[in-house]
Amino acid sequence: MQDPKKFRRSLGRFATGVTVATCTGADGEPFGLTVNSFSSVSLEPPLVLWNIAKVSRSLEAFLEASHFGVNVLARDQRDLAAHFARSATGLFEGISFHRTGHGVPLLDSSLAWFECRSYQRHDCGDHYILVGEVIAYDAADGDPLLFYRGDYAVLSDG
């Protein structure tokens, strides 16, 4: 690539939603990280995907998890997005969440959530693409939090 900064700036012109991917590690610890690479893949079977960096502190937990969650953040959840963007332990301390029957931690205040069975993973450059088969989901009313030009953004009424 001739100019990585220009490439990153060009990618930043594509607005995405902001999500928090979640799973439970082998020792029962909940893991979560902010993700803007979430996308639908298929309606039949119901599949979604997202990407995780190979340098992520949560990588091993997500690669070994049989199930994971994706929590779509609402416009007023910028602080939650920033919170889960940190690489730290104990990220769920003080965060309101519940666990599904498969042990997946889901954020209580999400705009939408998807519980997924790990379906496929693909080794792609400096990331893995994780594909999940959606086994449960729900949504609330509200506007999404967006990521655009390297920062959080919200929909405008104009």
Summary of the structure (lengths in Angstrom):
residues: 158
radius of gyration: 15.3
end to end distance: 37.4
largest distance: 48.1
contacts: 445
relative contact order: 0.23
helix: 14%
strand: 46%
